[in-house]
Amino acid sequence: MRPSARNEEYNHDGSVRKFTVTQRIVSRRRVVVVIAVMAVATLVVVLLQSCRQNPPDLDSEGAPVNTGVPRAEPSEVGTPRRCGLLNPRLSSGEVMSAAELQQMKTIHDAACRRDWTRLASTMENPFVSDYGEQTPQETIRKWQGDPDILNVLSAILETQGRSDQGGLTYRYGDAALVIARGTFDNPLPWILFVRDCIFLPPELREYVCGWDE
């Protein structure tokens, strides 16, 4: 009967193959190295697949940027922009209050997520847009026919706002946005957003957009 011995192997003729301590250590090290190489290869494959499925957001120079918000769904109308971060510093050099920053973040996040319901809940009634004074629901219905409106809205909130007694005013090209000073129950109502200042009445155009006609 073939003897049963721990750590023994056998030759073809049935005789016990003798291993030195060094040979056993080398053999075990080879097994460990093979297992480690397989684990590293598996990890590399998983990382490559993850990068293909979730490519990083890049700035205009190709460098990764931290968006701070979930990427907009590609199934929405238009081509969603890659949202950046809010700018908490105003044009005066001061930092906006925590309440102001939270209001800006709520609007910005809703625009980047293309969440129309959430967006409507942040708007004052009536709301001023390129289509005049309307309810938030009426304004949202008009905006849903404009594939780039949310791109402009998210971009304008990433610029520096101007603060005065009337509230916060943002400009981005011809677009403008205003958060007013409100009441105790509604301290920071979002009252206005236009893609083009030309659609505002002259008195509002001068104050909001700095135009004097």
C-alpha positions in Angstrom: 0.0 0.0 0.0 1.2 3.5 -0.8 2.2 5.2 2.4 0.2 8.2 3.5 2.6 11.0 4.5 2.0 14.7 4.9 3.8 16.9 2.3 4.9 13.9 0.3 4.6 13.4 -3.5 5.3 10.3 -5.6 7.2 9.3 -8.7 5.7 7.3 -11.6 7.1 4.1 -10.1 5.3 4.8 -6.8 8.4 5.7 -4.8 8.2 8.8 -2.6 9.6 11.9 -4.1 11.8 13.7 -1.7 11.7 17.6 -1.4 14.1 19.7 0.4 12.8 22.6 2.6 14.1 25.1 0.0 12.2 23.4 -2.8 9.0 23.4 -0.9 9.3 27.2 -0.1 10.1 28.0 -3.7 7.1 26.0 -4.9 4.8 27.8 -2.4 6.2 31.2 -3.5 5.5 30.4 -7.1 1.8 29.6 -6.2 1.5 32.9 -4.3 3.0 34.9 -7.2 0.6 33.3 -9.7 -2.4 34.1 -7.5 -1.2 37.7 -7.0 -0.8 38.2 -10.7 -4.3 36.8 -11.4 -5.8 39.1 -8.8 -4.0 42.2 -10.2 -5.2 41.3 -13.8 -8.8 40.9 -12.6 -8.6 44.3 -10.9 -7.3 46.0 -14.0 -10.1 44.6 -16.1 -12.7 45.8 -13.6 -11.2 49.3 -13.5 -11.1 49.5 -17.3 -14.7 48.5 -17.6 -15.7 51.0 -15.0 -13.9 53.8 -16.8 -15.6 52.9 -20.1 -19.1 52.9 -18.4 -18.5 56.1 -16.4 -16.1 58.4 -18.2 -14.8 61.4 -16.1 -16.1 64.9 -16.8 -13.5 66.9 -18.5 -13.0 70.7 -18.8 -12.2 72.6 -22.0 -8.6 71.6 -21.7 -9.4 67.9 -21.2 -8.7 67.8 -17.4 -11.1 66.0 -15.1 -13.5 68.2 -13.1 -15.6 67.6 -10.0 -19.2 68.3 -11.1 -20.8 68.0 -7.7 -24.1 66.9 -9.2 -25.4 63.8 -11.0 -24.9 63.9 -14.8 -28.1 64.9 -16.7 -29.9 62.0 -18.5 -28.9 61.8 -22.2 -32.5 60.9 -23.1 -33.7 64.4 -22.4 -34.4 66.9 -25.3 -31.2 68.7 -26.3 -27.6 67.9 -25.4 -27.1 68.4 -21.6 -24.0 70.3 -20.7 -21.5 69.0 -18.1 -22.4 71.0 -15.0 -19.7 72.6 -13.0 -19.7 73.9 -9.4 -21.5 76.9 -7.9 -19.4 80.0 -7.2 -20.2 81.0 -3.6 -18.2 84.3 -4.0 -20.1 87.4 -5.1 -18.7 90.1 -7.4 -18.1 92.3 -4.3 -15.7 89.6 -3.0 -18.0 88.6 -0.2 -19.2 85.0 0.2 -23.0 84.5 0.0 -24.9 83.4 3.0 -25.7 79.7 3.7 -29.3 80.3 2.9 -28.5 82.0 -0.4 -26.0 79.2 -1.3 -28.6 76.5 -0.5 -31.2 78.2 -2.8 -28.7 78.5 -5.6 -27.7 74.8 -5.1 -31.4 73.7 -5.2 -32.0 75.5 -8.5 -28.7 74.4 -10.0 -29.2 70.8 -9.1 -32.7 70.7 -10.5 -31.4 72.2 -13.8 -28.5 69.8 -14.1 -30.8 66.8 -13.3 -33.4 68.2 -15.7 -36.0 67.9 -12.9 -38.8 70.1 -14.0 -41.0 69.4 -11.0 -38.3 70.4 -8.5 -37.5 73.4 -10.6 -41.1 74.6 -10.6 -41.2 74.3 -6.8 -38.4 76.8 -6.4 -40.1 79.5 -8.6 -42.1 82.5 -7.4 -45.7 82.9 -8.6 -45.9 84.8 -10.9 -42.5 84.2 -12.5 -40.9 86.5 -15.1 -39.3 84.8 -18.1 -38.8 85.5 -21.8 -42.6 84.8 -22.1 -43.6 87.5 -19.7 -45.2 86.9 -16.2 -46.7 83.5 -15.9 -47.2 80.8 -13.2 -44.3 78.4 -12.7 -46.2 75.6 -14.4 -46.9 77.7 -17.5 -43.3 78.8 -17.6 -42.1 75.2 -17.3 -44.3 74.2 -20.2 -42.7 76.8 -22.4 -39.2 75.9 -21.2 -39.7 72.2 -22.1 -39.9 73.3 -25.7 -36.5 74.9 -25.5 -33.7 72.2 -25.6 -31.0 74.6 -24.3 -32.8 76.5 -21.6 -31.5 74.3 -18.7 -28.0 74.5 -20.1 -28.1 78.3 -19.8 -29.8 78.1 -16.4 -27.1 75.9 -14.9 -24.3 77.9 -16.5 -25.5 81.2 -15.2 -25.5 80.0 -11.6 -21.8 79.0 -11.9 -20.8 82.7 -12.5 -20.4 85.4 -9.9 -23.6 87.0 -8.7 -24.2 90.6 -7.7 -25.8 91.4 -4.3 -27.7 94.6 -3.5 -30.8 95.6 -1.5 -33.0 94.0 -4.2 -31.4 90.6 -3.9 -29.0 88.5 -6.0 -28.6 89.2 -9.8 -26.7 86.9 -12.2 -25.7 87.6 -15.8 -24.4 85.2 -18.4 -24.1 86.7 -21.9 -27.6 88.1 -22.7 -29.2 85.9 -20.0 -30.2 87.2 -16.5 -31.5 85.7 -13.2 -32.8 87.3 -10.1 -33.3 86.0 -6.5 -35.2 88.6 -4.6 -35.2 89.6 -0.9 -38.5 88.2 0.3 -40.6 87.7 3.4 -40.0 85.7 6.5 -41.9 82.7 5.1 -40.2 83.0 1.7 -36.9 84.8 2.3 -35.2 84.2 -1.1 -37.9 83.9 -3.9 -36.6 83.1 -7.4 -38.5 85.7 -9.4 -36.9 86.0 -12.8 -34.9 84.2 -15.5 -34.6 85.2 -19.1 -32.4 83.9 -21.9 -32.3 87.4 -23.5 -32.6 90.7 -21.6 -34.3 92.2 -24.7 -37.6 90.5 -23.6 -37.7 92.4 -20.3 -39.6 95.7 -19.9 -37.3 98.7 -20.1 -37.4 99.5 -16.4 -36.5 95.9 -15.5 -33.9 95.7 -18.3 -32.0 98.7 -16.9 -31.9 97.3 -13.4 -31.3 93.6 -14.1 -29.2 93.8 -17.2 -27.6 97.2 -16.9 -29.0 98.4 -20.2 -30.3 102.0 -20.5 -32.4 102.8 -23.5 
